[in-house]
């Protein structure tokens, strides 16, 4: 009888909370001009699994 030992690594996730003036170029290369809390970007973590980062962006407009 053979025995298989299996380890399943979970997906990791985090939130990138940013406050910016007027706009932001985020890690996905896109420019955001208004509040956004739905954009995500997927990287590979140290275990070789997906690591999902969610943007939590607040835009403060500059008064001229």
Backbone as CSV, one residue per row, in Angstrom:
resi,resn,N_x,N_y,N_z,CA_x,CA_y,CA_z,C_x,C_y,C_z
1,UNK,0.830,-1.161,0.000,0.000,0.000,0.000,0.895,1.252,0.000
2,UNK,0.617,2.179,-0.874,1.344,3.453,-0.937,0.601,4.508,-0.133
3,UNK,1.364,5.399,0.457,0.772,6.505,1.202,1.179,7.806,0.537
4,UNK,0.210,8.642,0.305,0.467,9.950,-0.296,0.215,11.012,0.762
5,UNK,1.199,11.877,0.917,1.047,12.998,1.844,0.813,14.247,1.008
6,UNK,-0.304,14.893,1.230,-0.697,16.041,0.414,-0.853,17.267,1.290
7,UNK,-0.223,18.352,0.858,-0.371,19.622,1.571,-0.992,20.624,0.610
8,UNK,-2.093,21.214,1.013,-2.785,22.201,0.195,-2.556,23.577,0.801
9,UNK,-1.933,24.451,0.024,-1.692,25.813,0.487,-2.865,26.696,0.090
10,UNK,-3.309,27.514,1.012,-4.433,28.398,0.750,-4.011,29.617,-0.059
11,UNK,-4.981,30.189,-0.715,-4.791,31.471,-1.385,-4.667,32.532,-0.302
12,UNK,-3.706,33.415,-0.467,-3.598,34.507,0.491,-4.225,35.750,-0.119
13,UNK,-4.679,36.640,0.734,-5.293,37.867,0.242,-4.977,39.003,1.202
14,UNK,-5.003,40.222,0.649,-4.770,41.403,1.467,-5.435,42.598,0.806
15,UNK,-5.502,43.691,1.562,-6.090,44.925,1.056,-5.030,46.014,1.070
16,UNK,-4.949,46.751,-0.024,-4.020,47.858,-0.164,-4.829,49.148,-0.002
17,UNK,-4.848,49.702,1.218,-5.625,50.920,1.507,-4.756,52.143,1.210
18,UNK,-5.228,52.976,0.273,-4.454,54.135,-0.172,-5.355,55.366,-0.212
19,UNK,-4.813,56.502,0.238,-5.455,57.802,0.068,-4.558,58.599,-0.861
20,UNK,-5.150,59.138,-1.926,-4.362,59.852,-2.928,-5.081,61.134,-3.336
21,UNK,-4.330,62.045,-3.907,-4.899,63.290,-4.441,-5.068,63.160,-5.948
22,UNK,-6.262,63.375,-6.435,-6.608,63.409,-7.868,-6.575,62.072,-8.592
23,UNK,-5.482,61.292,-8.514,-5.420,60.025,-9.235,-4.329,59.127,-8.637
24,UNK,-4.343,57.868,-9.071,-3.351,56.897,-8.606,-3.065,55.916,-9.730
25,UNK,-1.786,55.659,-9.976,-1.399,54.550,-10.848,-1.064,53.402,-9.905
26,UNK,-1.879,52.349,-9.966,-1.733,51.237,-9.033,-0.840,50.158,-9.623
27,UNK,-0.563,49.100,-8.869,0.338,48.029,-9.275,-0.122,47.267,-10.507
28,UNK,-1.403,47.401,-10.883,-1.890,46.737,-12.095,-1.619,47.575,-13.342
29,UNK,-0.995,48.756,-13.149,-0.653,49.624,-14.272,-1.771,50.553,-14.705
30,UNK,-2.937,50.445,-14.083,-4.081,51.289,-14.438,-4.085,52.550,-13.587
31,UNK,-4.638,53.627,-14.165,-4.791,54.883,-13.441,-6.221,54.988,-12.946
32,UNK,-6.378,55.249,-11.659,-7.695,55.383,-11.041,-7.906,56.843,-10.649
33,UNK,-9.083,57.386,-11.005,-9.402,58.793,-10.766,-10.494,58.994,-9.722
34,UNK,-11.097,57.907,-9.268,-12.152,58.008,-8.270,-12.078,56.828,-7.310
35,UNK,-12.821,56.941,-6.219,-12.817,55.898,-5.186,-13.027,54.526,-5.828
36,UNK,-12.285,53.557,-5.319,-12.393,52.207,-5.857,-12.086,51.214,-4.744
37,UNK,-12.968,50.256,-4.555,-12.695,49.187,-3.593,-13.013,47.822,-4.195
38,UNK,-12.983,47.761,-5.530,-13.272,46.494,-6.199,-12.129,45.991,-7.077
39,UNK,-11.156,46.850,-7.378,-10.037,46.428,-8.229,-9.194,45.394,-7.486
40,UNK,-8.770,44.359,-8.194,-7.905,43.340,-7.612,-6.725,43.072,-8.530
41,UNK,-5.661,42.576,-7.949,-4.467,42.197,-8.702,-3.958,40.892,-8.099
42,UNK,-3.591,39.935,-8.924,-3.150,38.631,-8.440,-1.653,38.453,-8.673
43,UNK,-0.966,38.087,-7.611,0.462,37.782,-7.645,0.648,36.345,-7.189
44,UNK,1.872,35.860,-7.215,2.170,34.520,-6.698,2.895,34.662,-5.363
45,UNK,2.373,33.986,-4.321,3.010,34.080,-2.997,4.204,33.137,-2.904
46,UNK,4.861,33.112,-1.761,6.082,32.318,-1.607,5.845,30.810,-1.705
47,UNK,4.590,30.379,-1.585,4.258,28.963,-1.692,3.877,28.569,-3.117
48,UNK,3.895,29.560,-4.040,3.510,29.286,-5.428,2.017,29.367,-5.663
49,UNK,1.288,29.879,-4.680,-0.169,30.005,-4.806,-0.548,31.447,-5.119
50,UNK,-1.784,31.625,-5.543,-2.272,32.971,-5.824,-2.335,33.807,-4.557
51,UNK,-1.969,35.061,-4.705,-2.093,36.050,-3.644,-2.881,37.212,-4.235
52,UNK,-4.103,37.388,-3.773,-5.005,38.394,-4.334,-4.967,39.653,-3.470
53,UNK,-4.677,40.782,-4.105,-4.637,42.071,-3.422,-5.810,42.901,-3.919
54,UNK,-6.583,43.453,-2.989,-7.724,44.299,-3.324,-7.373,45.745,-3.017
55,UNK,-7.690,46.630,-3.944,-7.443,48.064,-3.757,-8.578,48.680,-2.981
56,UNK,-8.256,49.466,-1.970,-9.230,50.276,-1.231,-8.743,51.733,-1.344
57,UNK,-9.186,52.399,-2.409,-8.675,53.722,-2.757,-9.655,54.817,-2.412
58,UNK,-9.147,55.846,-1.728,-9.895,57.066,-1.493,-9.180,58.182,-2.228
59,UNK,-9.920,58.925,-3.045,-9.352,60.061,-3.782,-9.807,61.351,-3.123
60,UNK,-8.850,62.169,-2.721,-9.136,63.505,-2.192,-8.830,64.525,-3.292
61,UNK,-9.818,65.283,-3.689,-9.624,66.287,-4.728,-8.895,67.500,-4.144
62,UNK,-8.051,68.082,-4.953,-7.297,69.256,-4.540,-8.081,70.500,-4.951
63,UNK,-8.330,71.407,-3.990,-8.991,72.676,-4.307,-7.970,73.650,-4.855
64,UNK,-8.317,74.284,-5.975,-7.393,75.252,-6.578,-7.639,76.635,-6.025
